[in-house]
């Protein structure tokens, strides 16, 4: 279906990237109320994109080099994808009337703020819009409830997967944590279809029943419902943690090698406990980060029990 004019926003990345971009998307919605806002992002994120009140339409875009805007050129293109040059090239190829992006030396004729490496991800994109005189609210991270019920309401959710091995805490450690918590709480293990084997390994190591493994059983909307109605989420630096932020679900987040000041929950959000030893490493490495391995099971259990006790005390 052809799209006429409108606002084109590129963020063809993963779930966590999408969720950290929500305040910027809502800022654009307020600034251009009445105009159609189209988000170029992977088709697999549709269930979550449809929950974001700022987005009118998803333009399925698997990644860089895949963007194809139908119809008349957009009146505005916004680069929420990265620093460029590939993302800038993709957006300029759509012939927008105006472009909001960070500056890149490969495009000397395109203005914008300089890219800064050590910036909180939510703040980065709000700053980009503010440089274009579009005010943004950094705490506008919440999502409405998913359309369907959770398959495990009130459970403790263990989510052991992550996009890269560097951010994956060992499954045997997740299993020990799950085993200890399962004596007092219902525990389920989540993940994508590709992570079903990992989820089963954790569940088996913890002595959980087969029905405790929810990896790959439903779509992203069901996963969002699982997190939204959970008692607690335990995971690494991944999309599950950002969903916990979006739904205000208490979480224990195991960080490394990327510091939480860049990708963690909002500062001051007391329902989230971040565990990080302070080491910074390669987030794309093919083995668990040495700093992440310094986070021990007892520390995770203590943080989890503390949040669960606090939740119980507040009814």
C-alpha positions in Angstrom: 0.0 0.0 0.0 1.5 3.3 -1.1 2.4 5.9 1.6 1.9 9.6 0.9 4.2 12.0 2.5 4.3 11.4 6.3 7.1 10.9 8.8 9.5 8.1 8.3 11.5 6.8 11.3 14.3 4.3 10.8 15.1 1.9 13.8 15.6 -1.4 12.2 17.1 -3.1 15.2 16.0 -5.4 18.1 13.4 -5.4 20.8 15.5 -3.5 23.4 16.4 -0.9 20.7 12.7 -0.4 19.9 11.7 0.0 23.5 14.5 2.6 24.3 13.3 4.6 21.3 9.7 5.0 22.5 10.2 8.4 24.2 11.6 9.8 20.9 8.8 8.3 18.9 6.3 9.9 21.3 8.1 13.2 20.9 7.7 13.0 17.2 4.0 12.1 17.5 3.4 15.2 19.6 5.4 17.5 17.3 3.7 16.2 14.1 0.2 15.4 15.4 -2.1 14.6 12.5 0.6 13.4 10.2 1.2 9.7 9.5 4.2 8.3 11.4 5.7 5.2 9.9 8.4 3.2 11.7 10.8 1.2 9.6 11.6 -1.8 11.8 11.7 -5.7 11.6 8.5 -7.5 10.9 9.2 -9.7 13.9 8.6 -6.7 16.2 5.1 -6.0 14.9 3.3 -7.1 18.1 5.2 -4.5 20.1 5.1 -1.8 17.5 1.3 -2.1 17.5 1.2 -1.3 21.2 3.1 2.0 20.7 0.6 4.8 20.6 3.0 7.0 18.6 3.3 4.8 15.5 0.6 4.6 12.8 2.2 2.0 10.6 5.1 -0.5 10.5 7.2 -0.5 7.3 8.8 -4.0 7.6 12.6 -3.4 7.3 15.0 -6.2 8.2 18.0 -4.0 8.6 20.4 -1.6 6.8 20.2 -1.7 3.1 16.6 -3.0 3.2 14.6 0.3 3.5 12.1 0.9 0.7 9.6 3.7 1.1 6.5 3.5 -1.3 4.7 6.4 -2.7 5.6 10.1 -2.4 8.8 11.0 -0.6 8.4 11.5 3.2 8.2 15.1 4.4 10.5 14.1 7.2 12.9 11.2 7.7 14.4 10.6 11.2 17.4 8.5 11.8 16.9 6.7 15.2 19.0 3.8 13.9 22.6 4.8 14.4 25.4 7.2 13.6 25.7 6.4 9.9 26.9 6.3 7.2 24.7 3.4 6.2 21.6 4.6 7.9 21.9 8.1 6.6 22.4 6.7 3.1 19.3 4.5 3.4 17.2 7.5 4.5 18.5 9.9 1.8 17.7 7.3 -0.8 14.0 7.8 0.0 14.4 11.5 -1.0 12.9 13.1 2.1 12.1 16.8 2.2 13.9 17.0 5.5 16.2 14.7 7.5 17.0 14.6 11.2 20.2 12.7 12.0 23.5 12.8 13.7 26.3 14.4 11.7 28.7 12.1 9.8 31.8 13.1 7.8 30.7 11.0 4.8 27.8 13.5 4.4 29.2 17.0 4.8 26.0 18.6 3.5 23.8 17.0 6.2 23.7 18.8 9.4 23.0 17.5 12.9 24.6 17.0 16.3 27.8 15.1 16.8 27.6 11.5 17.9 28.7 10.9 21.5 29.7 7.4 22.5 29.0 7.3 26.2 25.4 8.4 26.3 22.3 6.7 27.9 20.5 5.2 24.9 17.1 6.8 25.8 18.8 10.1 26.2 20.7 9.9 22.9 17.6 10.0 20.7 15.8 12.5 22.8 18.9 14.8 22.5 18.8 14.3 18.7 15.2 15.6 18.5 15.9 18.4 20.9 18.7 19.6 18.6 15.9 19.9 16.0 13.8 21.8 18.6 11.5 18.9 19.3 11.0 18.5 23.1 11.1 15.0 24.4 10.1 13.3 27.7 12.7 10.7 28.7 10.4 8.9 31.1 7.7 8.1 28.5 8.8 4.5 28.4 5.5 2.7 29.4 3.5 0.4 27.2 -0.2 -0.5 27.4 -1.1 -4.1 28.4 -0.8 -6.7 25.6 -4.0 -7.8 24.0 -3.9 -11.4 25.5 -3.4 -12.9 29.0 -0.1 -14.2 30.4 0.4 -17.9 30.3 2.0 -17.6 33.7 0.6 -14.7 35.7 2.4 -13.9 38.9 5.4 -16.1 38.0 9.1 -15.4 38.4 10.5 -15.1 34.9 14.0 -16.3 34.1 15.2 -15.2 30.7 18.7 -16.6 30.1 19.2 -15.6 26.4 20.8 -12.6 24.8 21.7 -11.6 21.3 25.4 -12.2 21.8 27.3 -14.7 24.0 29.1 -11.8 25.7 25.9 -10.9 27.5 24.8 -14.5 28.4 25.3 -15.5 32.0 26.0 -19.2 32.2 22.9 -21.5 32.1 24.0 -23.5 35.1 24.0 -20.3 37.2 20.5 -19.4 36.0 19.5 -22.9 36.9 20.8 -22.6 40.5 18.9 -19.3 40.9 15.7 -20.9 39.5 16.0 -23.9 41.7 16.3 -21.8 44.8 13.4 -19.6 44.0 11.1 -22.5 42.8 10.8 -23.6 46.4 8.6 -20.6 47.2 7.5 -19.2 43.8 6.3 -20.4 40.4 9.3 -20.1 38.1 9.1 -20.1 34.3 11.9 -19.9 31.7 11.4 -17.8 28.6 13.1 -17.2 25.3 12.7 -17.2 21.5 12.2 -20.3 19.5 15.9 -20.3 18.8 16.6 -20.2 22.6 14.3 -23.2 23.4 17.2 -25.5 23.9 18.9 -23.0 26.3 15.6 -22.6 28.2 15.2 -26.3 28.6 18.8 -26.6 29.8 18.1 -24.1 32.6 14.7 -25.7 33.5 16.2 -29.2 33.7 19.1 -28.0 35.7 16.7 -26.3 38.1 14.4 -29.4 38.3 11.4 -27.6 36.9 8.6 -29.3 35.1 8.4 -29.3 31.3 5.5 -26.8 31.3 7.8 -24.2 33.0 9.6 -23.7 29.6 7.8 -21.0 27.6 10.5 -20.4 25.0 9.1 -20.3 21.5 5.6 -21.2 22.5 4.0 -18.0 21.5 4.7 -14.7 19.8 6.1 -11.5 21.1 2.7 -10.3 22.4 2.5 -13.4 24.6 6.1 -12.8 25.8 5.1 -9.2 26.6 2.1 -10.4 28.6 4.3 -12.8 30.5 6.6 -10.0 31.5 3.8 -7.6 32.2 2.1 -10.0 34.6 5.2 -11.4 36.2 6.2 -11.1 39.8 9.8 -10.6 38.9 12.1 -10.8 35.9 15.7 -12.0 36.0 17.7 -11.6 32.9 20.8 -10.0 31.3 21.2 -6.9 29.2 18.5 -7.8 26.7 14.9 -7.0 25.5 13.3 -8.7 28.4 14.8 -6.2 30.8 13.5 -3.3 28.7 10.0 -4.9 28.7 10.2 -5.0 32.5 10.9 -1.3 32.5 8.0 -0.7 30.1 5.6 -2.5 32.4 7.0 -1.5 35.7 7.7 -5.2 36.6 10.5 -5.6 39.2 13.7 -7.0 37.7 17.2 -8.2 38.5 19.4 -7.3 35.6 22.8 -8.8 35.1 25.0 -6.4 33.2 28.3 -6.9 31.3 30.1 -6.0 29.2 28.1 -2.9 28.4 27.6 -0.5 31.4 24.1 0.0 32.7 24.5 3.8 32.4 24.1 3.3 28.7 21.5 0.5 28.4 20.1 0.0 31.9 16.7 1.0 33.4 16.0 4.7 34.1 18.1 6.1 36.9 16.1 6.1 40.2 13.8 3.2 39.1 13.9 1.4 42.5 12.0 -1.7 41.3 15.0 -2.7 39.1 18.2 -3.9 40.6 21.2 -3.8 38.3 24.2 -6.1 39.1 27.4 -5.0 37.4 31.1 -5.2 38.5 32.3 -2.2 36.6 34.2 -3.9 33.8 33.6 -2.8 30.2 34.3 -5.2 27.3 33.3 -6.2 23.8 29.5 -6.7 23.7 29.8 -8.8 20.5 32.3 -11.3 21.8 31.6 -15.0 21.3 32.0 -16.0 25.0 30.6 -14.6 28.3 32.2 -11.4 29.4 34.7 -11.9 32.2 33.1 -9.1 34.2 29.7 -10.7 33.8 31.1 -14.0 35.2 32.1 -12.1 38.4 28.4 -11.7 39.2 27.7 -14.7 41.4 24.5 -16.7 42.1 24.3 -15.6 45.7 24.3 -12.0 44.7 21.5 -12.5 42.2 19.4 -14.5 44.7 19.8 -11.8 47.4 18.6 -9.2 45.0 15.7 -11.3 43.8 14.6 -12.2 47.4 14.8 -8.5 48.3 12.5 -7.4 45.5 10.1 -10.3 46.1 9.9 -9.5 49.8 9.3 -5.8 49.1 6.6 -6.7 46.6 4.9 -9.0 49.1 5.0 -6.3 51.8 3.2 -3.9 49.5 0.4 -6.4 48.8 
